[in-house]
Amino acid sequence: MSSLNVRDLNNTRKAQMELVFFNRVPKVGSQTFMELLRRLSERNNFQFHRDAVQKVETIRLAEDQQQEMAEVISELPEPSVFIKHVCFTNFTKFNLPKPIYLNVVRDPVERVISWFYYVRAPWYFVERKAAFPDLPLPHPAWLKKDFETCVLNGDQECTYTQGVTVEGIGDHRRQSLFFCGHDYECT
């Protein structure tokens, strides 16, 4: 039996640029971690970049979108951190330098439950409506739904079907997408 060397676990030295890509898994404390990175950037003189708030958050990108995002990230000044909810993207596939990937994970059931109630929080809709005035408000029955009922009813947002992602308010049921990639096999 071979032993595991801690140096083999640290891929930072394999990076080809001084850029941290925090492709944040939702509902794992990533918002707090993002704020920590923002404050550290001010104190330690590195650039802080994040994607803009979007009406529809898409975490799985088509290949041309992956390349466009990777090119934008590769052109950022060094040292930098870039933050976005998005699946793992293979920069070498596009002949671009590899960033340092950073992420956080959480117990998968607790994370899904957290997401379920997060998207139903009143302040969440106030923020979304302020950013996107044309967004319709959800039906009151959807807002009042509890997680157990959602699971027992087999509602789409509480059901995992291999190979299927649910875009819109975000498909945050699986953390594996953020480490595997955009391919069908990763769903």
C-alpha positions as protocol buffer text, in pm:
chain_id: "A"
residue {
  index: 1
  type: MET
  ca { x: 0 y: 0 z: 0 }
}
residue {
  index: 2
  type: SER
  ca { x: 141 y: 338 z: -94 }
}
residue {
  index: 3
  type: SER
  ca { x: 118 y: 645 z: 123 }
}
residue {
  index: 4
  type: LEU
  ca { x: -27 y: 976 z: 19 }
}
residue {
  index: 5
  type: ASN
  ca { x: 213 y: 1268 z: 13 }
}
residue {
  index: 6
  type: VAL
  ca { x: 56 y: 1602 z: 106 }
}
residue {
  index: 7
  type: ARG
  ca { x: 265 y: 1774 z: -165 }
}
residue {
  index: 8
  type: ASP
  ca { x: 77 y: 1569 z: -426 }
}
residue {
  index: 9
  type: LEU
  ca { x: -251 y: 1726 z: -313 }
}
residue {
  index: 10
  type: ASN
  ca { x: -144 y: 2086 z: -370 }
}
residue {
  index: 11
  type: ASN
  ca { x: -188 y: 2175 z: -738 }
}
residue {
  index: 12
  type: THR
  ca { x: -101 y: 2542 z: -686 }
}
residue {
  index: 13
  type: ARG
  ca { x: 251 y: 2490 z: -816 }
}
residue {
  index: 14
  type: LYS
  ca { x: 105 y: 2358 z: -1144 }
}
residue {
  index: 15
  type: ALA
  ca { x: -63 y: 2692 z: -1214 }
}
residue {
  index: 16
  type: GLN
  ca { x: 69 y: 2886 z: -1511 }
}
residue {
  index: 17
  type: MET
  ca { x: -45 y: 3230 z: -1397 }
}
residue {
  index: 18
  type: GLU
  ca { x: -90 y: 3417 z: -1070 }
}
residue {
  index: 19
  type: LEU
  ca { x: -466 y: 3411 z: -1081 }
}
residue {
  index: 20
  type: VAL
  ca { x: -705 y: 3236 z: -844 }
}
residue {
  index: 21
  type: PHE
  ca { x: -1027 y: 3120 z: -1010 }
}
residue {
  index: 22
  type: PHE
  ca { x: -1295 y: 3074 z: -744 }
}
residue {
  index: 23
  type: ASN
  ca { x: -1563 y: 2894 z: -946 }
}
residue {
  index: 24
  type: ARG
  ca { x: -1785 y: 2901 z: -642 }
}
residue {
  index: 25
  type: VAL
  ca { x: -2016 y: 2616 z: -553 }
}
residue {
  index: 26
  type: PRO
  ca { x: -2342 y: 2779 z: -438 }
}
residue {
  index: 27
  type: LYS
  ca { x: -2463 y: 2759 z: -78 }
}
residue {
  index: 28
  type: VAL
  ca { x: -2136 y: 2648 z: 80 }
}
residue {
  index: 29
  type: GLY
  ca { x: -2042 y: 2981 z: 234 }
}
residue {
  index: 30
  type: SER
  ca { x: -1908 y: 3111 z: -97 }
}
residue {
  index: 31
  type: GLN
  ca { x: -2062 y: 3457 z: -54 }
}
residue {
  index: 32
  type: THR
  ca { x: -1880 y: 3501 z: 277 }
}
residue {
  index: 33
  type: PHE
  ca { x: -1561 y: 3361 z: 126 }
}
residue {
  index: 34
  type: MET
  ca { x: -1598 y: 3600 z: -169 }
}
residue {
  index: 35
  type: GLU
  ca { x: -1623 y: 3896 z: 69 }
}
residue {
  index: 36
  type: LEU
  ca { x: -1311 y: 3772 z: 249 }
}
residue {
  index: 37
  type: LEU
  ca { x: -1125 y: 3761 z: -85 }
}
residue {
  index: 38
  type: ARG
  ca { x: -1244 y: 4113 z: -168 }
}
residue {
  index: 39
  type: ARG
  ca { x: -1110 y: 4246 z: 161 }
}
residue {
  index: 40
  type: LEU
  ca { x: -785 y: 4055 z: 122 }
}
residue {
  index: 41
  type: SER
  ca { x: -739 y: 4201 z: -227 }
}
residue {
  index: 42
  type: GLU
  ca { x: -745 y: 4553 z: -82 }
}
residue {
  index: 43
  type: ARG
  ca { x: -502 y: 4464 z: 192 }
}
residue {
  index: 44
  type: ASN
  ca { x: -264 y: 4254 z: -19 }
}
residue {
  index: 45
  type: ASN
  ca { x: -268 y: 4444 z: -348 }
}
residue {
  index: 46
  type: PHE
  ca { x: -420 y: 4192 z: -586 }
}
residue {
  index: 47
  type: GLN
  ca { x: -704 y: 4254 z: -830 }
}
residue {
  index: 48
  type: PHE
  ca { x: -1057 y: 4137 z: -741 }
}
residue {
  index: 49
  type: HIS
  ca { x: -1292 y: 4047 z: -1027 }
}
residue {
  index: 50
  type: ARG
  ca { x: -1633 y: 3883 z: -1026 }
}
residue {
  index: 51
  type: ASP
  ca { x: -1897 y: 3822 z: -1286 }
}
residue {
  index: 52
  type: ALA
  ca { x: -2197 y: 4053 z: -1304 }
}
residue {
  index: 53
  type: VAL
  ca { x: -2528 y: 3958 z: -1145 }
}
residue {
  index: 54
  type: GLN
  ca { x: -2732 y: 3780 z: -1410 }
}
residue {
  index: 55
  type: LYS
  ca { x: -3103 y: 3741 z: -1462 }
}
residue {
  index: 56
  type: VAL
  ca { x: -3054 y: 3374 z: -1544 }
}
residue {
  index: 57
  type: GLU
  ca { x: -2749 y: 3209 z: -1398 }
}
residue {
  index: 58
  type: THR
  ca { x: -2599 y: 2950 z: -1630 }
}
residue {
  index: 59
  type: ILE
  ca { x: -2336 y: 2727 z: -1478 }
}
residue {
  index: 60
  type: ARG
  ca { x: -2290 y: 2489 z: -1774 }
}
residue {
  index: 61
  type: LEU
  ca { x: -2148 y: 2672 z: -2074 }
}
residue {
  index: 62
  type: ALA
  ca { x: -2124 y: 2580 z: -2440 }
}
residue {
  index: 63
  type: GLU
  ca { x: -1767 y: 2529 z: -2563 }
}
residue {
  index: 64
  type: ASP
  ca { x: -1749 y: 2873 z: -2728 }
}
residue {
  index: 65
  type: GLN
  ca { x: -1870 y: 3036 z: -2405 }
}
residue {
  index: 66
  type: GLN
  ca { x: -1611 y: 2843 z: -2206 }
}
residue {
  index: 67
  type: GLN
  ca { x: -1337 y: 2964 z: -2438 }
}
residue {
  index: 68
  type: GLU
  ca { x: -1459 y: 3324 z: -2423 }
}
residue {
  index: 69
  type: MET
  ca { x: -1467 y: 3316 z: -2042 }
}
residue {
  index: 70
  type: ALA
  ca { x: -1123 y: 3152 z: -2023 }
}
residue {
  index: 71
  type: GLU
  ca { x: -978 y: 3415 z: -2258 }
}
residue {
  index: 72
  type: VAL
  ca { x: -1125 y: 3700 z: -2050 }
}
residue {
  index: 73
  type: ILE
  ca { x: -985 y: 3547 z: -1731 }
}
residue {
  index: 74
  type: SER
  ca { x: -643 y: 3488 z: -1890 }
}
residue {
  index: 75
  type: GLU
  ca { x: -619 y: 3855 z: -1984 }
}
residue {
  index: 76
  type: LEU
  ca { x: -673 y: 3981 z: -1628 }
}
residue {
  index: 77
  type: PRO
  ca { x: -374 y: 4150 z: -1464 }
}
residue {
  index: 78
  type: GLU
  ca { x: -167 y: 3939 z: -1228 }
}
residue {
  index: 79
  type: PRO
  ca { x: -205 y: 3880 z: -943 }
}
residue {
  index: 80
  type: SER
  ca { x: -584 y: 3853 z: -949 }
}
residue {
  index: 81
  type: VAL
  ca { x: -880 y: 3656 z: -826 }
}
residue {
  index: 82
  type: PHE
  ca { x: -1183 y: 3591 z: -1048 }
}
residue {
  index: 83
  type: ILE
  ca { x: -1512 y: 3471 z: -900 }
}
residue {
  index: 84
  type: LYS
  ca { x: -1807 y: 3312 z: -1080 }
}
residue {
  index: 85
  type: HIS
  ca { x: -2064 y: 3034 z: -1028 }
}
residue {
  index: 86
  type: VAL
  ca { x: -1956 y: 2809 z: -1316 }
}
residue {
  index: 87
  type: CYS
  ca { x: -1850 y: 2452 z: -1385 }
}
residue {
  index: 88
  type: PHE
  ca { x: -1482 y: 2363 z: -1396 }
}
residue {
  index: 89
  type: THR
  ca { x: -1330 y: 2490 z: -1721 }
}
residue {
  index: 90
  type: ASN
  ca { x: -1022 y: 2330 z: -1874 }
}
residue {
  index: 91
  type: PHE
  ca { x: -803 y: 2624 z: -1979 }
}
residue {
  index: 92
  type: THR
  ca { x: -542 y: 2403 z: -2147 }
}
residue {
  index: 93
  type: LYS
  ca { x: -812 y: 2283 z: -2388 }
}
residue {
  index: 94
  type: PHE
  ca { x: -802 y: 2635 z: -2532 }
}
residue {
  index: 95
  type: ASN
  ca { x: -421 y: 2665 z: -2514 }
}
residue {
  index: 96
  type: LEU
  ca { x: -448 y: 2910 z: -2226 }
}
residue {
  index: 97
  type: PRO
  ca { x: -247 y: 2915 z: -1903 }
}
residue {
  index: 98
  type: LYS
  ca { x: -392 y: 2729 z: -1605 }
}
residue {
  index: 99
  type: PRO
  ca { x: -518 y: 2937 z: -1311 }
}
residue {
  index: 100
  type: ILE
  ca { x: -517 y: 2826 z: -948 }
}
residue {
  index: 101
  type: TYR
  ca { x: -860 y: 2678 z: -881 }
}
residue {
  index: 102
  type: LEU
  ca { x: -1022 y: 2735 z: -543 }
}
residue {
  index: 103
  type: ASN
  ca { x: -1351 y: 2607 z: -409 }
}
residue {
  index: 104
  type: VAL
  ca { x: -1542 y: 2505 z: -98 }
}
residue {
  index: 105
  type: VAL
  ca { x: -1778 y: 2210 z: -45 }
}
residue {
  index: 106
  type: ARG
  ca { x: -2058 y: 2136 z: 198 }
}
residue {
  index: 107
  type: ASP
  ca { x: -2263 y: 1835 z: 304 }
}
residue {
  index: 108
  type: PRO
  ca { x: -2471 y: 1780 z: -12 }
}
residue {
  index: 109
  type: VAL
  ca { x: -2811 y: 1740 z: 157 }
}
residue {
  index: 110
  type: GLU
  ca { x: -2761 y: 2044 z: 381 }
}
residue {
  index: 111
  type: ARG
  ca { x: -2649 y: 2245 z: 78 }
}
residue {
  index: 112
  type: VAL
  ca { x: -2958 y: 2159 z: -129 }
}
residue {
  index: 113
  type: ILE
  ca { x: -3188 y: 2242 z: 163 }
}
residue {
  index: 114
  type: SER
  ca { x: -3006 y: 2574 z: 212 }
}
residue {
  index: 115
  type: TRP
  ca { x: -3048 y: 2658 z: -158 }
}
residue {
  index: 116
  type: PHE
  ca { x: -3418 y: 2561 z: -151 }
}
residue {
  index: 117
  type: TYR
  ca { x: -3495 y: 2815 z: 123 }
}
residue {
  index: 118
  type: TYR
  ca { x: -3247 y: 3076 z: -2 }
}
residue {
  index: 119
  type: VAL
  ca { x: -3434 y: 3122 z: -332 }
}
residue {
  index: 120
  type: ARG
  ca { x: -3759 y: 3164 z: -137 }
}
residue {
  index: 121
  type: ALA
  ca { x: -3632 y: 3428 z: 107 }
}
residue {
  index: 122
  type: PRO
  ca { x: -3820 y: 3761 z: 82 }
}
residue {
  index: 123
  type: TRP
  ca { x: -3498 y: 3968 z: 70 }
}
residue {
  index: 124
  type: TYR
  ca { x: -3378 y: 3755 z: -223 }
}
residue {
  index: 125
  type: PHE
  ca { x: -3676 y: 3866 z: -435 }
}
residue {
  index: 126
  type: VAL
  ca { x: -3637 y: 4228 z: -327 }
}
residue {
  index: 127
  type: GLU
  ca { x: -3275 y: 4223 z: -450 }
}
residue {
  index: 128
  type: ARG
  ca { x: -3366 y: 4040 z: -773 }
}
residue {
  index: 129
  type: LYS
  ca { x: -3658 y: 4276 z: -847 }
}
residue {
  index: 130
  type: ALA
  ca { x: -3433 y: 4579 z: -789 }
}
residue {
  index: 131
  type: ALA
  ca { x: -3172 y: 4441 z: -1029 }
}
residue {
  index: 132
  type: PHE
  ca { x: -3425 y: 4312 z: -1286 }
}
residue {
  index: 133
  type: PRO
  ca { x: -3754 y: 4508 z: -1263 }
}
residue {
  index: 134
  type: ASP
  ca { x: -3918 y: 4304 z: -1540 }
}
residue {
  index: 135
  type: LEU
  ca { x: -3880 y: 3976 z: -1350 }
}
residue {
  index: 136
  type: PRO
  ca { x: -4219 y: 3836 z: -1248 }
}
residue {
  index: 137
  type: LEU
  ca { x: -4273 y: 3758 z: -882 }
}
residue {
  index: 138
  type: PRO
  ca { x: -4313 y: 3389 z: -800 }
}
residue {
  index: 139
  type: HIS
  ca { x: -4648 y: 3239 z: -712 }
}
residue {
  index: 140
  type: PRO
  ca { x: -4721 y: 3255 z: -336 }
}
residue {
  index: 141
  type: ALA
  ca { x: -4772 y: 2876 z: -326 }
}
residue {
  index: 142
  type: TRP
  ca { x: -4416 y: 2827 z: -456 }
}
residue {
  index: 143
  type: LEU
  ca { x: -4281 y: 3064 z: -191 }
}
residue {
  index: 144
  type: LYS
  ca { x: -4465 y: 2883 z: 89 }
}
residue {
  index: 145
  type: LYS
  ca { x: -4363 y: 2532 z: -23 }
}
residue {
  index: 146
  type: ASP
  ca { x: -4147 y: 2342 z: 225 }
}
residue {
  index: 147
  type: PHE
  ca { x: -3860 y: 2114 z: 127 }
}
residue {
  index: 148
  type: GLU
  ca { x: -4021 y: 1791 z: 246 }
}
residue {
  index: 149
  type: THR
  ca { x: -4334 y: 1855 z: 38 }
}
residue {
  index: 150
  type: CYS
  ca { x: -4120 y: 1937 z: -264 }
}
residue {
  index: 151
  type: VAL
  ca { x: -3934 y: 1605 z: -234 }
}
residue {
  index: 152
  type: LEU
  ca { x: -4245 y: 1396 z: -164 }
}
residue {
  index: 153
  type: ASN
  ca { x: -4429 y: 1553 z: -461 }
}
residue {
  index: 154
  type: GLY
  ca { x: -4134 y: 1484 z: -691 }
}
residue {
  index: 155
  type: ASP
  ca { x: -4116 y: 1849 z: -799 }
}
residue {
  index: 156
  type: GLN
  ca { x: -3849 y: 1912 z: -1063 }
}
residue {
  index: 157
  type: GLU
  ca { x: -3639 y: 2136 z: -837 }
}
residue {
  index: 158
  type: CYS
  ca { x: -3620 y: 1861 z: -574 }
}
residue {
  index: 159
  type: THR
  ca { x: -3558 y: 1568 z: -809 }
}
residue {
  index: 160
  type: TYR
  ca { x: -3223 y: 1452 z: -941 }
}
residue {
  index: 161
  type: THR
  ca { x: -3229 y: 1300 z: -1289 }
}
residue {
  index: 162
  type: GLN
  ca { x: -2890 y: 1201 z: -1426 }
}
residue {
  index: 163
  type: GLY
  ca { x: -2797 y: 1398 z: -1735 }
}
residue {
  index: 164
  type: VAL
  ca { x: -3050 y: 1674 z: -1668 }
}
residue {
  index: 165
  type: THR
  ca { x: -2972 y: 2023 z: -1545 }
}
residue {
  index: 166
  type: VAL
  ca { x: -3231 y: 2283 z: -1459 }
}
residue {
  index: 167
  type: GLU
  ca { x: -3133 y: 2634 z: -1559 }
}
residue {
  index: 168
  type: GLY
  ca { x: -3318 y: 2949 z: -1458 }
}
residue {
  index: 169
  type: ILE
  ca { x: -3280 y: 3006 z: -1088 }
}
residue {
  index: 170
  type: GLY
  ca { x: -2978 y: 2781 z: -1110 }
}
residue {
  index: 171
  type: ASP
  ca { x: -2934 y: 2408 z: -1085 }
}
residue {
  index: 172
  type: HIS
  ca { x: -2756 y: 2381 z: -755 }
}
residue {
  index: 173
  type: ARG
  ca { x: -2839 y: 2020 z: -674 }
}
residue {
  index: 174
  type: ARG
  ca { x: -2492 y: 1882 z: -748 }
}
residue {
  index: 175
  type: GLN
  ca { x: -2149 y: 2004 z: -645 }
}
residue {
  index: 176
  type: SER
  ca { x: -1976 y: 1768 z: -889 }
}
residue {
  index: 177
  type: LEU
  ca { x: -2037 y: 2005 z: -1183 }
}
residue {
  index: 178
  type: PHE
  ca { x: -1799 y: 2256 z: -1029 }
}
residue {
  index: 179
  type: PHE
  ca { x: -1515 y: 2002 z: -1027 }
}
residue {
  index: 180
  type: CYS
  ca { x: -1589 y: 1780 z: -1329 }
}
residue {
  index: 181
  type: GLY
  ca { x: -1679 y: 2026 z: -1603 }
}
residue {
  index: 182
  type: HIS
  ca { x: -1942 y: 2120 z: -1860 }
}
residue {
  index: 183
  type: ASP
  ca { x: -1971 y: 1783 z: -2035 }
}
residue {
  index: 184
  type: TYR
  ca { x: -2285 y: 1569 z: -2027 }
}
residue {
  index: 185
  type: GLU
  ca { x: -2096 y: 1300 z: -1835 }
}
residue {
  index: 186
  type: CYS
  ca { x: -2051 y: 1546 z: -1547 }
}
residue {
  index: 187
  type: THR
  ca { x: -2423 y: 1575 z: -1487 }
}
